[in-house]
Amino acid sequence: MLKLPGKLSAEKFLARYWQKDHLIMPRALERVRPAISRNELGWLATLDDVESRLIFTERSDSGVRYRADMGPFDPEYLAALPKRDWTLLVHDVEKHLPAMRKLFAHVPFIPDWRIDDLMVSFAAPGGGVGPHRDNYDVFLCQGIGVREWHVATDNVQDDPTASDDLAITAEFQGQHYDVREGDVLYLPPGVAHWGTARRACITYSIGMRAPQLSDLSREFPDTDANDAFYTDKDLAPVEAQPGWISANAIDRAVRLLGAPPSERAAVAETLGRYVTATKGWITPEGATPDEAAAMLAGLHEGASLAVHGMARIAYDDRNIYVNGHHMALSDGNDTFVRELCASRKVKGPLPSVGKVAELVAWIAGSGGLAIPEMA
């Protein structure tokens, strides 16, 4: 877990800062591990199923502008980049390199269904994405190098002249921080921030997922939902159990949507499907019936199966959710699902028939489990 400053506990962090105020945490990590190198990040950015961007900082007498170039990129193009004023961003790194999921363990007080992805950026000196604000919480974990941050303390106006590709705000001073390896900056939604590499650096961004109420409300036309995002400023550490969508989370969604109590189960189902939905280009392929049967046979003999690195799994008191699909939980499956979400593994031996076997086959068919290579 992050080493929070002073005597700040996880409970006090949630009460004082979560979705309320930014917090700089010097030496919150001894070192960022596991880590990724610039060359490994560049390799990811050459792949067709990886979301990547290059942001160029273009300076002139008339001011500074920011230009975005979308991946995938040719290796020769990346090798020919200038010595400064650019940054490479790669999204969903933990889905392509599952070992990188270990970085999420540094924020165990946040429910993991709220975590969207690990974005990793490499910035040459002078590089950054410009002053901007996001609609989600983020923990910015500094790897190698030094990055200068400015965080706004007041409202900052947008600057549409600064980029044709990005939503940039006007430049500002705000509060200033120089972050080095192991430092972490937490930012709640809507707080303008501006990071610039003083030396070549790598930043690991643990970004959150918060559905827009208008997305959740599509199945509830009589609700008062708008474009606001789901919020949980009253989040408590007890809610952060692996995979679990708490009753409090469902109650928040019902309240924010203005849905009647009679719609609570339907809201819970919609929330669970939405927060486990995957991006189209990284949606795991489900097992065929024959593949699922072979997987069950292997589990019966004592084998183990891993959750697919790109899969999203969650559960509440009624359903399990896998990659945007759902299935009602049967009596006796609760313990199995809790262990699955905690370990992201299915361990044999397991019966090849029965409720657990049916659940495993459904999870496999929904793309939740990595299909073993057949000999």
Phi, psi and chi 1 to 4 in degrees:
 res  aa     phi    psi   chi1   chi2   chi3   chi4
   1 MET       -  150.5 -176.6  175.0  126.5      -
   2 LEU   -54.9  142.8  -61.8  177.2      -      -
   3 LYS   -84.9  101.5 -177.0  179.7  179.4 -178.9
   4 LEU   -73.6  148.0  -60.3  173.3      -      -
   5 PRO   -68.7  149.5   21.7  -31.1      -      -
   6 GLY    58.9 -135.6      -      -      -      -
   7 LYS  -102.5   23.6  -63.6 -177.5  178.9 -179.9
   8 LEU   -70.9  123.7 -165.1   65.7      -      -
   9 SER   -95.1  169.1   63.7      -      -      -
  10 ALA   -59.7  -41.4      -      -      -      -
  11 GLU   -62.8  -42.3 -174.2  172.7   14.9      -
  12 LYS   -70.4  -34.5  -70.0  179.8  179.4  177.9
  13 PHE   -59.5  -47.3  168.4   83.1      -      -
  14 LEU   -63.1  -38.8  -67.2  175.7      -      -
  15 ALA   -72.1  -36.7      -      -      -      -
  16 ARG   -95.8  -33.0  -63.6  178.6 -172.6  176.1
  17 TYR  -119.4  -36.9  -64.1   97.7      -      -
  18 TRP   -56.1  118.4  176.5 -109.9      -      -
  19 GLN    60.9   20.6  -61.6 -150.2  -50.3      -
  20 LYS  -127.2  -45.2  -56.5  172.9 -172.4   72.5
  21 ASP  -154.2  152.5 -164.5    4.5      -      -
  22 HIS   -76.7  162.2   75.3  -78.2      -      -
  23 LEU  -148.3  127.5  177.6   65.9      -      -
  24 ILE   -92.7  133.3 -175.1   67.9      -      -
  25 MET  -124.8   87.7  -66.1  173.6  -94.2      -
  26 PRO   -63.3  135.0  -19.3   32.1      -      -
  27 ARG    53.7   37.4  -55.2  -58.2  -59.8  168.3
  28 ALA   -67.5  -23.7      -      -      -      -
  29 LEU  -123.1  139.2  -61.0  171.8      -      -
  30 GLU   -61.7  -50.1 -172.3   68.0   26.7      -
  31 ARG  -153.9  155.9  -60.5  179.4   72.9 -177.2
  32 VAL   -82.0  110.4  178.2      -      -      -
  33 ARG  -141.2  133.5  -69.1  -69.1 -177.1  -88.4
  34 PRO   -68.5  159.7   26.5  -34.6      -      -
  35 ALA  -124.3  169.0      -      -      -      -
  36 ILE  -132.8  143.6 -173.6  170.3      -      -
  37 SER   -89.8  165.9   69.6      -      -      -
  38 ARG   -58.6  -41.4  170.9 -174.5  173.9  176.4
  39 ASN   -67.1  -38.8  -73.0  -18.7      -      -
  40 GLU   -66.2  -38.6  -70.5  170.3  -37.4      -
  41 LEU   -65.5  -41.8 -165.1   67.4      -      -
  42 GLY   -61.8  -39.1      -      -      -      -
  43 TRP   -62.3  -44.1  166.1   73.9      -      -
  44 LEU   -57.8  -38.8  -77.3  174.6      -      -
  45 ALA   -70.0   -8.2      -      -      -      -
  46 THR   -92.3   -6.4   67.4      -      -      -
  47 LEU   -89.2  143.7  -55.8 -179.8      -      -
  48 ASP   -67.2  -31.5  -69.8  -21.7      -      -
  49 ASP   -96.5   14.8   63.0  -16.8      -      -
  50 VAL  -109.9  130.1  174.4      -      -      -
  51 GLU   -84.4  118.5 -176.4 -178.4   -0.6      -
  52 SER  -143.1  155.9   59.2      -      -      -
  53 ARG  -144.8  148.3  -66.5  177.9  -66.4  162.8
  54 LEU  -111.2  131.5  -87.4  166.6      -      -
  55 ILE  -115.5  123.7  -50.8  -63.1      -      -
  56 PHE  -104.4  133.5  -64.4   91.9      -      -
  57 THR   -95.9  111.9  -56.6      -      -      -
  58 GLU  -106.7  112.6  -60.4  176.3  -28.2      -
  59 ARG  -103.8  138.3  -51.6  176.7 -166.4  -84.4
  60 SER  -152.6  175.6   68.3      -      -      -
  61 ASP   -62.8  -24.9  -66.8  -21.0      -      -
  62 SER   -87.1   -3.7   57.6      -      -      -
  63 GLY   132.7 -166.7      -      -      -      -
  64 VAL  -113.1  133.5 -179.8      -      -      -
  65 ARG  -126.7  157.8  -74.6 -179.0   53.4   82.3
  66 TYR  -123.3  131.1  -61.1   88.7      -      -
  67 ARG  -125.0  135.8  175.5  173.2   59.0   84.3
  68 ALA  -108.3  141.9      -      -      -      -
  69 ASP  -128.5  125.9 -167.6   -0.6      -      -
  70 MET   -93.1  140.4  -54.5  -59.1  -66.1      -
  71 GLY   -78.8  178.6      -      -      -      -
  72 PRO   -75.4  159.3   27.5  -34.4      -      -
  73 PHE  -116.6  149.2  -58.7  102.1      -      -
  74 ASP   -72.8  140.4  -68.2  -30.2      -      -
  75 PRO   -55.7  -37.3  -24.5   33.3      -      -
  76 GLU   -65.3  -35.6  -64.4   78.8    8.2      -
  77 TYR   -65.5  -44.7  176.9   70.9      -      -
  78 LEU   -64.8  -38.5  -65.7  177.6      -      -
  79 ALA   -67.3  -23.6      -      -      -      -
  80 ALA   -96.2    8.7      -      -      -      -
  81 LEU   -63.7  150.5  -71.9  170.0      -      -
  82 PRO   -67.5  174.8   21.9  -31.9      -      -
  83 LYS   -77.7  -14.8  -67.3 -176.7  177.8 -179.6
  84 ARG  -152.6  171.7   57.6  176.0  -62.9  111.9
  85 ASP    68.5   40.4  -67.3  -18.4      -      -
  86 TRP  -152.8  158.6   57.7  -92.1      -      -
  87 THR  -141.6  141.5 -174.5      -      -      -
  88 LEU  -107.0  126.3  172.5   66.4      -      -
  89 LEU  -118.1  132.9  -57.4   96.8      -      -
  90 VAL  -126.3  125.1  177.8      -      -      -
  91 HIS   -93.0  160.6  -62.5  -97.9      -      -
  92 ASP    55.8   38.2  -62.6  -63.8      -      -
  93 VAL   -61.3  -36.6  169.5      -      -      -
  94 GLU   -68.8  -19.3   87.2  -69.9   -7.5      -
  95 LYS   -80.9  -28.3  -61.5  177.8 -177.2   67.3
  96 HIS   -90.2  -30.1  -58.9  -76.2      -      -
  97 LEU  -125.5   84.8  -58.0  176.4      -      -
  98 PRO   -56.0  -25.3  -27.6   36.0      -      -
  99 ALA   -61.0  -25.0      -      -      -      -
 100 MET   -71.3  -12.3  -60.7  -61.6  -67.9      -
 101 ARG   -59.5  -21.7  -72.8 -173.6   59.8   88.4
 102 LYS   -59.2  -24.5  -66.9  179.4 -179.7  177.8
 103 LEU   -65.5  -24.5  -67.7 -178.3      -      -
 104 PHE   -66.1  -22.8  -64.7  161.6      -      -
 105 ALA   -65.6  -12.9      -      -      -      -
 106 HIS   -75.0  -13.6  -68.1  -51.7      -      -
 107 VAL  -125.4   59.9  -71.0      -      -      -
 108 PRO   -70.2   -9.2   30.1  -37.2      -      -
 109 PHE   -88.0    2.4   42.8   86.5      -      -
 110 ILE  -109.3  126.4  -53.4  -60.5      -      -
 111 PRO   -54.5  133.2  -24.1   34.1      -      -
 112 ASP   -70.8  -17.8   56.6    7.9      -      -
 113 TRP   -70.2  -15.8   65.3  -93.6      -      -
 114 ARG   -83.8  -11.7  -73.1  -78.5  -87.4  116.1
 115 ILE   -87.7  126.1  -61.2  176.8      -      -
 116 ASP   -88.1  -57.4 -173.4   23.8      -      -
 117 ASP  -163.8  171.3   78.9  -32.7      -      -
 118 LEU  -106.2  111.6  176.5   70.6      -      -
 119 MET   -99.7  133.2 -176.7 -176.2   75.5      -
 120 VAL  -118.8  134.5 -177.2      -      -      -
 121 SER  -126.8  141.6   64.2      -      -      -
 122 PHE  -112.4  127.4  173.0   84.6      -      -
 123 ALA  -119.9  126.1      -      -      -      -
 124 ALA   -71.3  161.6      -      -      -      -
 125 PRO   -50.6  132.5  -28.1   36.1      -      -
 126 GLY    85.2   -6.8      -      -      -      -
 127 GLY   -82.3  153.7      -      -      -      -
 128 GLY   175.6 -179.3      -      -      -      -
 129 VAL  -107.8    8.7  -60.0      -      -      -
 130 GLY    84.2  168.3      -      -      -      -
 131 PRO   -68.5  131.1   23.7  -32.0      -      -
 132 HIS  -161.1  175.7   67.9  -73.7      -      -
 133 ARG  -133.5  153.0   58.1  173.9   64.4   87.0
 134 ASP  -117.1  162.7  -62.3  -47.7      -      -
 135 ASN   -97.6   14.9  -67.7  -44.5      -      -
 136 TYR  -141.3  161.4   50.4   84.0      -      -
 137 ASP   -75.8  151.1  -54.4   83.1      -      -
 138 VAL  -151.3  140.8   63.2      -      -      -
 139 PHE  -106.7  114.6  -67.5   86.1      -      -
 140 LEU   -97.0  105.1  -61.7  161.0      -      -
 141 CYS   -99.2  119.3  -53.1      -      -      -
 142 GLN   -82.9  126.8 -172.2   60.2   36.4      -
 143 GLY   -92.9 -135.9      -      -      -      -
 144 ILE   -65.4  155.7   60.3  168.7      -      -
 145 GLY    89.7 -173.2      -      -      -      -
 146 VAL  -131.5  131.2  179.6      -      -      -
 147 ARG  -124.2  136.8 -173.2 -177.6  -70.4  -88.7
 148 GLU   -95.9  127.5  176.4 -176.4   58.5      -
 149 TRP  -116.8  141.3  -76.7  104.0      -      -
 150 HIS  -120.3  130.5  -66.1  -90.7      -      -
 151 VAL  -120.5  127.2  179.7      -      -      -
 152 ALA   -71.2  138.7      -      -      -      -
 153 THR  -103.3  -11.3   52.7      -      -      -
 154 ASP  -128.5  174.9  -59.7  -50.8      -      -
 155 ASN   -66.6  141.4  -69.9  -29.4      -      -
 156 VAL  -124.1  133.9  180.0      -      -      -
 157 GLN   -78.1  150.6  -63.3  -62.4  -45.6      -
 158 ASP   -70.9  154.6  -67.9  -23.0      -      -
 159 ASP  -128.7   86.1 -177.5    3.0      -      -
 160 PRO   -65.9  -13.5   22.6  -32.0      -      -
 161 THR   -81.4  -11.2   67.7      -      -      -
 162 ALA   -81.8  -15.6      -      -      -      -
 163 SER  -163.7  144.0  177.5      -      -      -
 164 ASP   -90.3  -11.2  -64.4  -31.9      -      -
 165 ASP  -114.0  -24.3  -47.4  -56.1      -      -
 166 LEU  -125.4  152.9  -54.5  166.4      -      -
 167 ALA   -87.4   99.9      -      -      -      -
 168 ILE  -108.9  143.7  -59.9  -65.6      -      -
 169 THR   -96.8  171.3   70.1      -      -      -
 170 ALA   -64.0  152.9      -      -      -      -
 171 GLU   -66.1  149.8  -64.7 -175.5    1.1      -
 172 PHE  -152.3  166.9   59.5   88.5      -      -
 173 GLN   -97.5  -58.2  -71.0  -59.8  -48.2      -
 174 GLY    57.4 -148.6      -      -      -      -
 175 GLN   -91.6  138.7  -65.2 -172.9    9.8      -
 176 HIS  -111.7  135.6  170.3  -97.7      -      -
 177 TYR  -139.3  136.5  -52.2  100.5      -      -
 178 ASP  -102.8  116.3  -75.7  -23.7      -      -
 179 VAL  -107.2  141.9  -60.0      -      -      -
 180 ARG  -125.1  176.6  -67.2  169.5  171.2   79.8
 181 GLU   -53.7  129.8 -175.3  169.1   10.3      -
 182 GLY    96.6  -16.5      -      -      -      -
 183 ASP   -77.3  148.3  -64.6  -13.9      -      -
 184 VAL  -132.6  134.7  175.9      -      -      -
 185 LEU  -115.8  120.9  174.8   61.5      -      -
 186 TYR   -96.4  135.1  163.1   72.1      -      -
 187 LEU  -129.8  126.7  -66.7  164.3      -      -
 188 PRO   -80.8  170.7   28.2  -30.4      -      -
 189 PRO   -61.9  144.4  -20.0   31.2      -      -
 190 GLY    83.0   -2.1      -      -      -      -
 191 VAL   -89.4  119.2  173.4      -      -      -
 192 ALA   -67.6  138.8      -      -      -      -
 193 HIS  -146.5  159.9   49.7  -73.1      -      -
 194 TRP  -151.9  109.5 -179.5   11.4      -      -
 195 GLY  -113.6  134.7      -      -      -      -
 196 THR  -135.2  132.6  -54.3      -      -      -
 197 ALA   -72.7  121.5      -      -      -      -
 198 ARG   -82.6  -37.6  -65.9 -177.3   60.7 -173.5
 199 ARG  -129.3  157.8  -65.7 -155.3  -59.7  -94.9
 200 ALA   -49.6  131.1      -      -      -      -
 201 CYS  -148.7  161.0   64.6      -      -      -
 202 ILE  -122.0  132.5  -67.1  179.7      -      -
 203 THR  -123.6  136.0  -56.9      -      -      -
 204 TYR  -108.5  114.9  -58.5   79.6      -      -
 205 SER  -107.9  113.9  -57.1      -      -      -
 206 ILE   -90.5  100.6  -58.7  174.4      -      -
 207 GLY   -99.7  145.6      -      -      -      -
 208 MET   -95.5  165.7  -58.6  -60.8  146.8      -
 209 ARG  -118.3  123.6  168.6  177.3  -69.8 -150.5
 210 ALA  -135.1  109.4      -      -      -      -
 211 PRO   -65.8  146.0   21.2  -31.4      -      -
 212 GLN   -75.2  139.3  -80.8 -172.7  -73.8      -
 213 LEU   -61.6  -32.6  -59.1 -176.7      -      -
 214 SER   -63.4  -30.9   56.6      -      -      -
 215 ASP   -71.0  -41.4  -70.2  -32.4      -      -
 216 LEU   -69.6  -28.3  -64.0  179.9      -      -
 217 SER   -82.9   -2.4   68.2      -      -      -
 218 ARG   -59.4  -29.6  -69.9  172.6 -176.6  170.1
 219 GLU   -92.3    1.8  -61.7 -178.9   32.2      -
 220 PHE  -132.0   74.3  -50.6   98.2      -      -
 221 PRO   -63.9  -18.5   21.9  -33.5      -      -
 222 ASP   -90.8    5.2  -64.4  -29.9      -      -
 223 THR   -87.7  170.7   58.3      -      -      -
 224 ASP  -101.2   28.2  -61.2  -33.9      -      -
 225 ALA   -67.5  151.9      -      -      -      -
 226 ASN  -134.6 -158.4   51.2   38.0      -      -
 227 ASP   -85.7    6.2  -71.0  -25.3      -      -
 228 ALA   -65.6  160.7      -      -      -      -
 229 PHE  -100.7  153.9  -72.8   81.7      -      -
 230 TYR   -56.1  136.1  170.2   90.9      -      -
 231 THR  -129.9  152.2   61.9      -      -      -
 232 ASP  -144.8   58.3   50.7    4.7      -      -
 233 LYS   -62.6  -20.1  -67.6 -177.7  179.1 -179.7
 234 ASP   -96.5   19.4   59.3  -20.4      -      -
 235 LEU   -54.6  137.3 -177.9   66.0      -      -
 236 ALA  -117.2  147.1      -      -      -      -
 237 PRO   -56.0  -29.4  -24.7   33.9      -      -
 238 VAL   -64.0  -19.3   69.7      -      -      -
 239 GLU   -77.7  -13.6  -63.2 -177.0   60.3      -
 240 ALA   -90.2   62.4      -      -      -      -
 241 GLN  -102.7  135.0  -58.9  175.8   33.4      -
 242 PRO   -48.7  123.1  -28.3   36.2      -      -
 243 GLY    79.8  -12.3      -      -      -      -
 244 TRP   -84.0  126.8 -175.2   45.1      -      -
 245 ILE   -96.1  106.7  -57.7  174.4      -      -
 246 SER   -70.9  163.4   70.1      -      -      -
 247 ALA   -61.6  -34.6      -      -      -      -
 248 ASN   -62.6  -40.0  -75.3  -14.8      -      -
 249 ALA   -63.3  -42.3      -      -      -      -
 250 ILE   -65.9  -42.1  -63.1  167.9      -      -
 251 ASP   -61.0  -39.6  -71.1  -19.1      -      -
 252 ARG   -60.1  -46.5  -70.7 -173.8 -161.1  101.6
 253 ALA   -61.8  -42.3      -      -      -      -
 254 VAL   -60.8  -45.4  171.1      -      -      -
 255 ARG   -66.6  -44.3 -175.6  170.8   61.4 -107.0
 256 LEU   -66.3  -33.2  -69.4  166.1      -      -
 257 LEU   -78.1  -19.0  -75.1  169.6      -      -
 258 GLY    70.6   28.8      -      -      -      -
 259 ALA   -82.2  148.8      -      -      -      -
 260 PRO   -70.6  154.7   25.5  -33.5      -      -
 261 PRO   -54.7  -29.7  -25.2   34.4      -      -
 262 SER   -64.9  -17.8   59.4      -      -      -
 263 GLU   -95.6    6.8  -62.1  -81.9   16.2      -
 264 ARG   -58.5  -45.9 -173.0  178.5 -172.4  -81.3
 265 ALA   -63.4  -38.7      -      -      -      -
 266 ALA   -69.0  -38.1      -      -      -      -
 267 VAL   -64.2  -42.7  170.0      -      -      -
 268 ALA   -59.4  -43.6      -      -      -      -
 269 GLU   -64.1  -43.4 -176.2 -178.9  -55.1      -
 270 THR   -63.8  -43.7  -60.9      -      -      -
 271 LEU   -60.0  -46.9  178.4   65.5      -      -
 272 GLY   -62.9  -42.0      -      -      -      -
 273 ARG   -65.3  -41.3  -68.3 -159.0  -46.7  -92.9
 274 TYR   -66.6  -46.6 -174.4   90.3      -      -
 275 VAL   -75.5  -11.2  -58.9      -      -      -
 276 THR  -104.3   -0.6   57.8      -      -      -
 277 ALA   -64.8  142.3      -      -      -      -
 278 THR  -107.3  159.5   54.5      -      -      -
 279 LYS   -69.0  143.4  -61.5  173.1 -177.4  176.0
 280 GLY   -55.1  -39.7      -      -      -      -
 281 TRP   -81.3   -7.0   59.5   93.0      -      -
 282 ILE  -128.0   32.2   52.1  173.5      -      -
 283 THR   -82.6  122.7  -62.5      -      -      -
 284 PRO   -64.9  145.1  -17.5   30.1      -      -
 285 GLU   -79.5  132.3 -173.8  174.4  -13.7      -
 286 GLY   -74.7  153.7      -      -      -      -
 287 ALA   -72.0  144.4      -      -      -      -
 288 THR   -73.7  164.2   65.4      -      -      -
 289 PRO   -54.7  -39.5  -29.5   36.7      -      -
 290 ASP   -67.1  -41.0  -72.7  -15.2      -      -
 291 GLU   -65.9  -41.0  -71.3  169.9  -28.6      -
 292 ALA   -63.0  -40.2      -      -      -      -
 293 ALA   -62.9  -41.1      -      -      -      -
 294 ALA   -65.7  -36.7      -      -      -      -
 295 MET   -66.2  -40.5  -66.6  161.6   78.5      -
 296 LEU   -65.5  -38.5  -74.6  171.4      -      -
 297 ALA   -63.8  -41.0      -      -      -      -
 298 GLY   -64.2  -41.7      -      -      -      -
 299 LEU   -62.8  -37.5  -73.6  171.2      -      -
 300 HIS   -61.5  -32.0 -177.0   64.6      -      -
 301 GLU   -86.6    0.3  -63.7  -61.4  -38.1      -
 302 GLY   106.3    4.2      -      -      -      -
 303 ALA   -72.3  171.1      -      -      -      -
 304 SER  -124.9  153.2  -64.8      -      -      -
 305 LEU  -125.1  146.1  -64.1  173.7      -      -
 306 ALA  -101.9  144.7      -      -      -      -
 307 VAL   -62.9  138.2  168.5      -      -      -
 308 HIS   -59.3  137.8 -164.4  -71.5      -      -
 309 GLY   -60.1  -24.0      -      -      -      -
 310 MET   -98.1   -1.1  -63.6  179.3 -177.9      -
 311 ALA   -79.2  146.3      -      -      -      -
 312 ARG  -116.0  125.4  -65.3 -174.2   63.6   89.2
 313 ILE  -130.4  136.0  -61.8 -179.2      -      -
 314 ALA  -150.1  171.0      -      -      -      -
 315 TYR  -154.8  157.5   70.4   97.1      -      -
 316 ASP  -128.2 -160.6   57.0   27.0      -      -
 317 ASP   -75.5   -7.9  -66.2  -22.3      -      -
 318 ARG  -121.1  -33.6  -61.8  167.3   60.7   95.6
 319 ASN  -134.4  159.9  -60.8  -56.2      -      -
 320 ILE  -109.6  144.2  179.5  172.5      -      -
 321 TYR  -124.3  130.1  -54.9   92.9      -      -
 322 VAL  -136.1  115.3  177.5      -      -      -
 323 ASN    51.2   41.8  -60.1  -26.3      -      -
 324 GLY    86.3   -0.9      -      -      -      -
 325 HIS  -105.0  162.9  -52.8  -75.6      -      -
 326 HIS  -142.0  156.6   78.7  -75.2      -      -
 327 MET  -146.0  138.4  178.7 -179.7 -177.9      -
 328 ALA   -67.1  138.4      -      -      -      -
 329 LEU   -80.0  135.6  -72.8  173.7      -      -
 330 SER   -93.0  159.3  -57.3      -      -      -
 331 ASP   -57.9  133.5  -67.5  -20.2      -      -
 332 GLY    94.3   -9.9      -      -      -      -
 333 ASN   -91.0   -9.9  -81.2  -10.2      -      -
 334 ASP   -58.3  -49.0  -63.4    8.8      -      -
 335 THR   -62.5  -42.1  -60.8      -      -      -
 336 PHE   -60.2  -44.5  172.0   81.7      -      -
 337 VAL   -67.8  -40.7  171.3      -      -      -
 338 ARG   -59.7  -44.7  -77.1 -164.1  -63.0  -89.0
 339 GLU   -67.3  -37.2  -67.5  176.8   -7.1      -
 340 LEU   -61.1  -46.6  170.7   69.0      -      -
 341 CYS   -68.7  -33.1  -69.5      -      -      -
 342 ALA   -73.8  -39.1      -      -      -      -
 343 SER  -103.4  -17.5   66.9      -      -      -
 344 ARG    53.6   38.4  -70.1 -177.2   68.2   87.1
 345 LYS  -143.3  151.1  -68.7 -178.8  179.9  178.8
 346 VAL  -112.0  119.7  179.9      -      -      -
 347 LYS  -107.0  130.8  -61.3  178.5 -178.1  179.2
 348 GLY   -87.3  174.0      -      -      -      -
 349 PRO   -79.2  145.5   27.4  -33.1      -      -
 350 LEU  -130.2  152.0  -74.2  178.3      -      -
 351 PRO   -61.5  145.4  -20.2   31.1      -      -
 352 SER   -87.1   -5.0   56.2      -      -      -
 353 VAL  -135.2  163.6  -64.6      -      -      -
 354 GLY   110.5 -177.6      -      -      -      -
 355 LYS   -64.4  -41.4  -67.8 -179.5  178.9  178.6
 356 VAL   -65.7  -41.4  171.3      -      -      -
 357 ALA   -62.3  -41.6      -      -      -      -
 358 GLU   -62.6  -39.6  -69.1  174.5    4.7      -
 359 LEU   -66.4  -44.1  178.0   58.3      -      -
 360 VAL   -61.3  -42.4  171.3      -      -      -
 361 ALA   -62.5  -39.7      -      -      -      -
 362 TRP   -67.0  -42.8  176.5   82.4      -      -
 363 ILE   -60.6  -43.5  -65.8  171.3      -      -
 364 ALA   -62.8  -43.4      -      -      -      -
 365 GLY   -67.8  -21.1      -      -      -      -
 366 SER   -91.6    6.8  -59.8      -      -      -
 367 GLY    82.3   18.6      -      -      -      -
 368 GLY   -84.1  -17.9      -      -      -      -
 369 LEU  -121.9  141.7  -61.4  174.5      -      -
 370 ALA   -69.7  129.7      -      -      -      -
 371 ILE   -81.9  120.3  -58.1  172.5      -      -
 372 PRO   -62.7  147.3  -16.9   29.5      -      -
 373 GLU   -72.4  132.0  -65.9 -175.7    6.1      -
 374 MET   -81.8  139.0  -59.7  -60.1  177.2      -
 375 ALA   -71.5      -      -      -      -      -
